[in-house]
Amino acid sequence: MSFDLAVWYEPAIVTAEEAARKYERILEREPGTVVADPRAAGFHRELIARYPNLSDLTVDEIEDSPWAMDPSVAVDAVIMTMSWSMAEAALPYIRELAERHELVCYDPQSGAVYSPPSLRGDSMVVLSSAEGSRVENPDAAQIEAVLERLSPKNWFAILDRDDHYVQVGFGERAATRSGWFALEHREGLPDRHFRVEIPDRARVVRAFNGFAAGDGTWQQGFDWHRMKF
C-alpha cells in the first residue's frame, strides 16, 4: 500500500470535502510533463532536486528514495506516491515546500488539508485528534463527529487558534476517571492554562463549538482550575 499526497494552488481556504473532490478530479487527469501553474512547477522542480525520480537513480540509491513511483504533474497539481516506510521522513520537507510555493497540501489518507500561510489568518482554527485527523476551520458537524469518536484509543482532540486552544482528553490516559473527559484551555502563556473534569460529552461539544465560533462566553458554567507546570 502506498502513501499519497497532492499539492495544488487554491485562491481561498478549502474544506476537507472540497479538497477530496478536487483530488479525485486531479487523479482523473492525464499526467503530463508541463505544469501550467508556475507555483506547482517550482514545487516540482525543487522536490525532484531533493528527491530525484526513481528513473534517475542507481539500484543502490533507489532503496533510500521515498518514491513508490515518480511524482507526476497534472496541469496545476503535483501528485506524489510514497512507500509508507519512507513517507514520515519526507513529509516535513514536502509540507514546508508546499508552504513556500503557496500551495495546498492534501493528505487523502487522513483527509487533512494543509493551507499555505497566505490563506491562513488569525481566524483560522485547526481541529486534530489522536487518530491523525486534521480539519481546518471545522464546522459544527465536523467538530461533533471528531468528538464522538473519542475513545480509550483515540483519546484526545485539540482545537487551536495560534497560541490559544481548547483540548479534551478521554478517560484514564487523560488522568481522569474512566468514561470522563478532561477539558482544558490555554490563553497564550502557560500560566493561563485551565482544566476541568466532566462526564458529559455534549458539554465538550458545546465548548469546542463556542471556541471555534469565537464566542467569548463558551468558558462559562465550568468549574475551571488553573494548571501548574
Secondary structure, 3 states (H helix, E strand, C coil): CEEEEEEECCCCCCCHHHHHHHHHHHHCCCCECCECCHHHHHHHHHHHHHCCCHHHCCHHHHCCCCEEEEEEEEECEEEEEEEHHHHHHHHHHHHHHHHHCCCEEEECCCCEEECCCCCCCCCCCEEEECCCCEEECCCHHHHHHHHHCCCCCCCEEEEEECCEEEEEEEHHHHCCCCCCEEEEEEECCHHHEEEEEECCHHHHHHHHHHHHHCCCCCCCCCCCEECCC
